[in-house]
Amino acid sequence: MYHEIENTFITELHNYGLIHIIMQENDQYLEPEQLPTVEKMIRMHYDLKINLEGIDVIANLLSKIESLQKNINTIQNKLRLYEEKETE
């Protein structure tokens, strides 16, 4: 309601596997932690005119980048521990 987005757009995001819709008593809901992601997708689609296929690709790339960043942080932490042991 806040963004005045059509329900069909949210349904299409769900069909692409980009979001998860919860059904309760014939009503559809989004999980609150999904809202920032959905808002980004809304901006990509309506402001930048990116189609759903493009949003899907961008979402997958961002997910991979986040995963790689977590791996880098883990490796850096392990390296720091190793370096600290060497200096002792």
Secondary structure, 3 states (H helix, E strand, C coil): CCCCCCHHHHHHHHHCCCCCEEEECCEEEECHHHHHHHHHHHHHHHHCCCCHHHHHHHHHHHHHHHHHHHHHHHHHHHHHHHHHHHHC
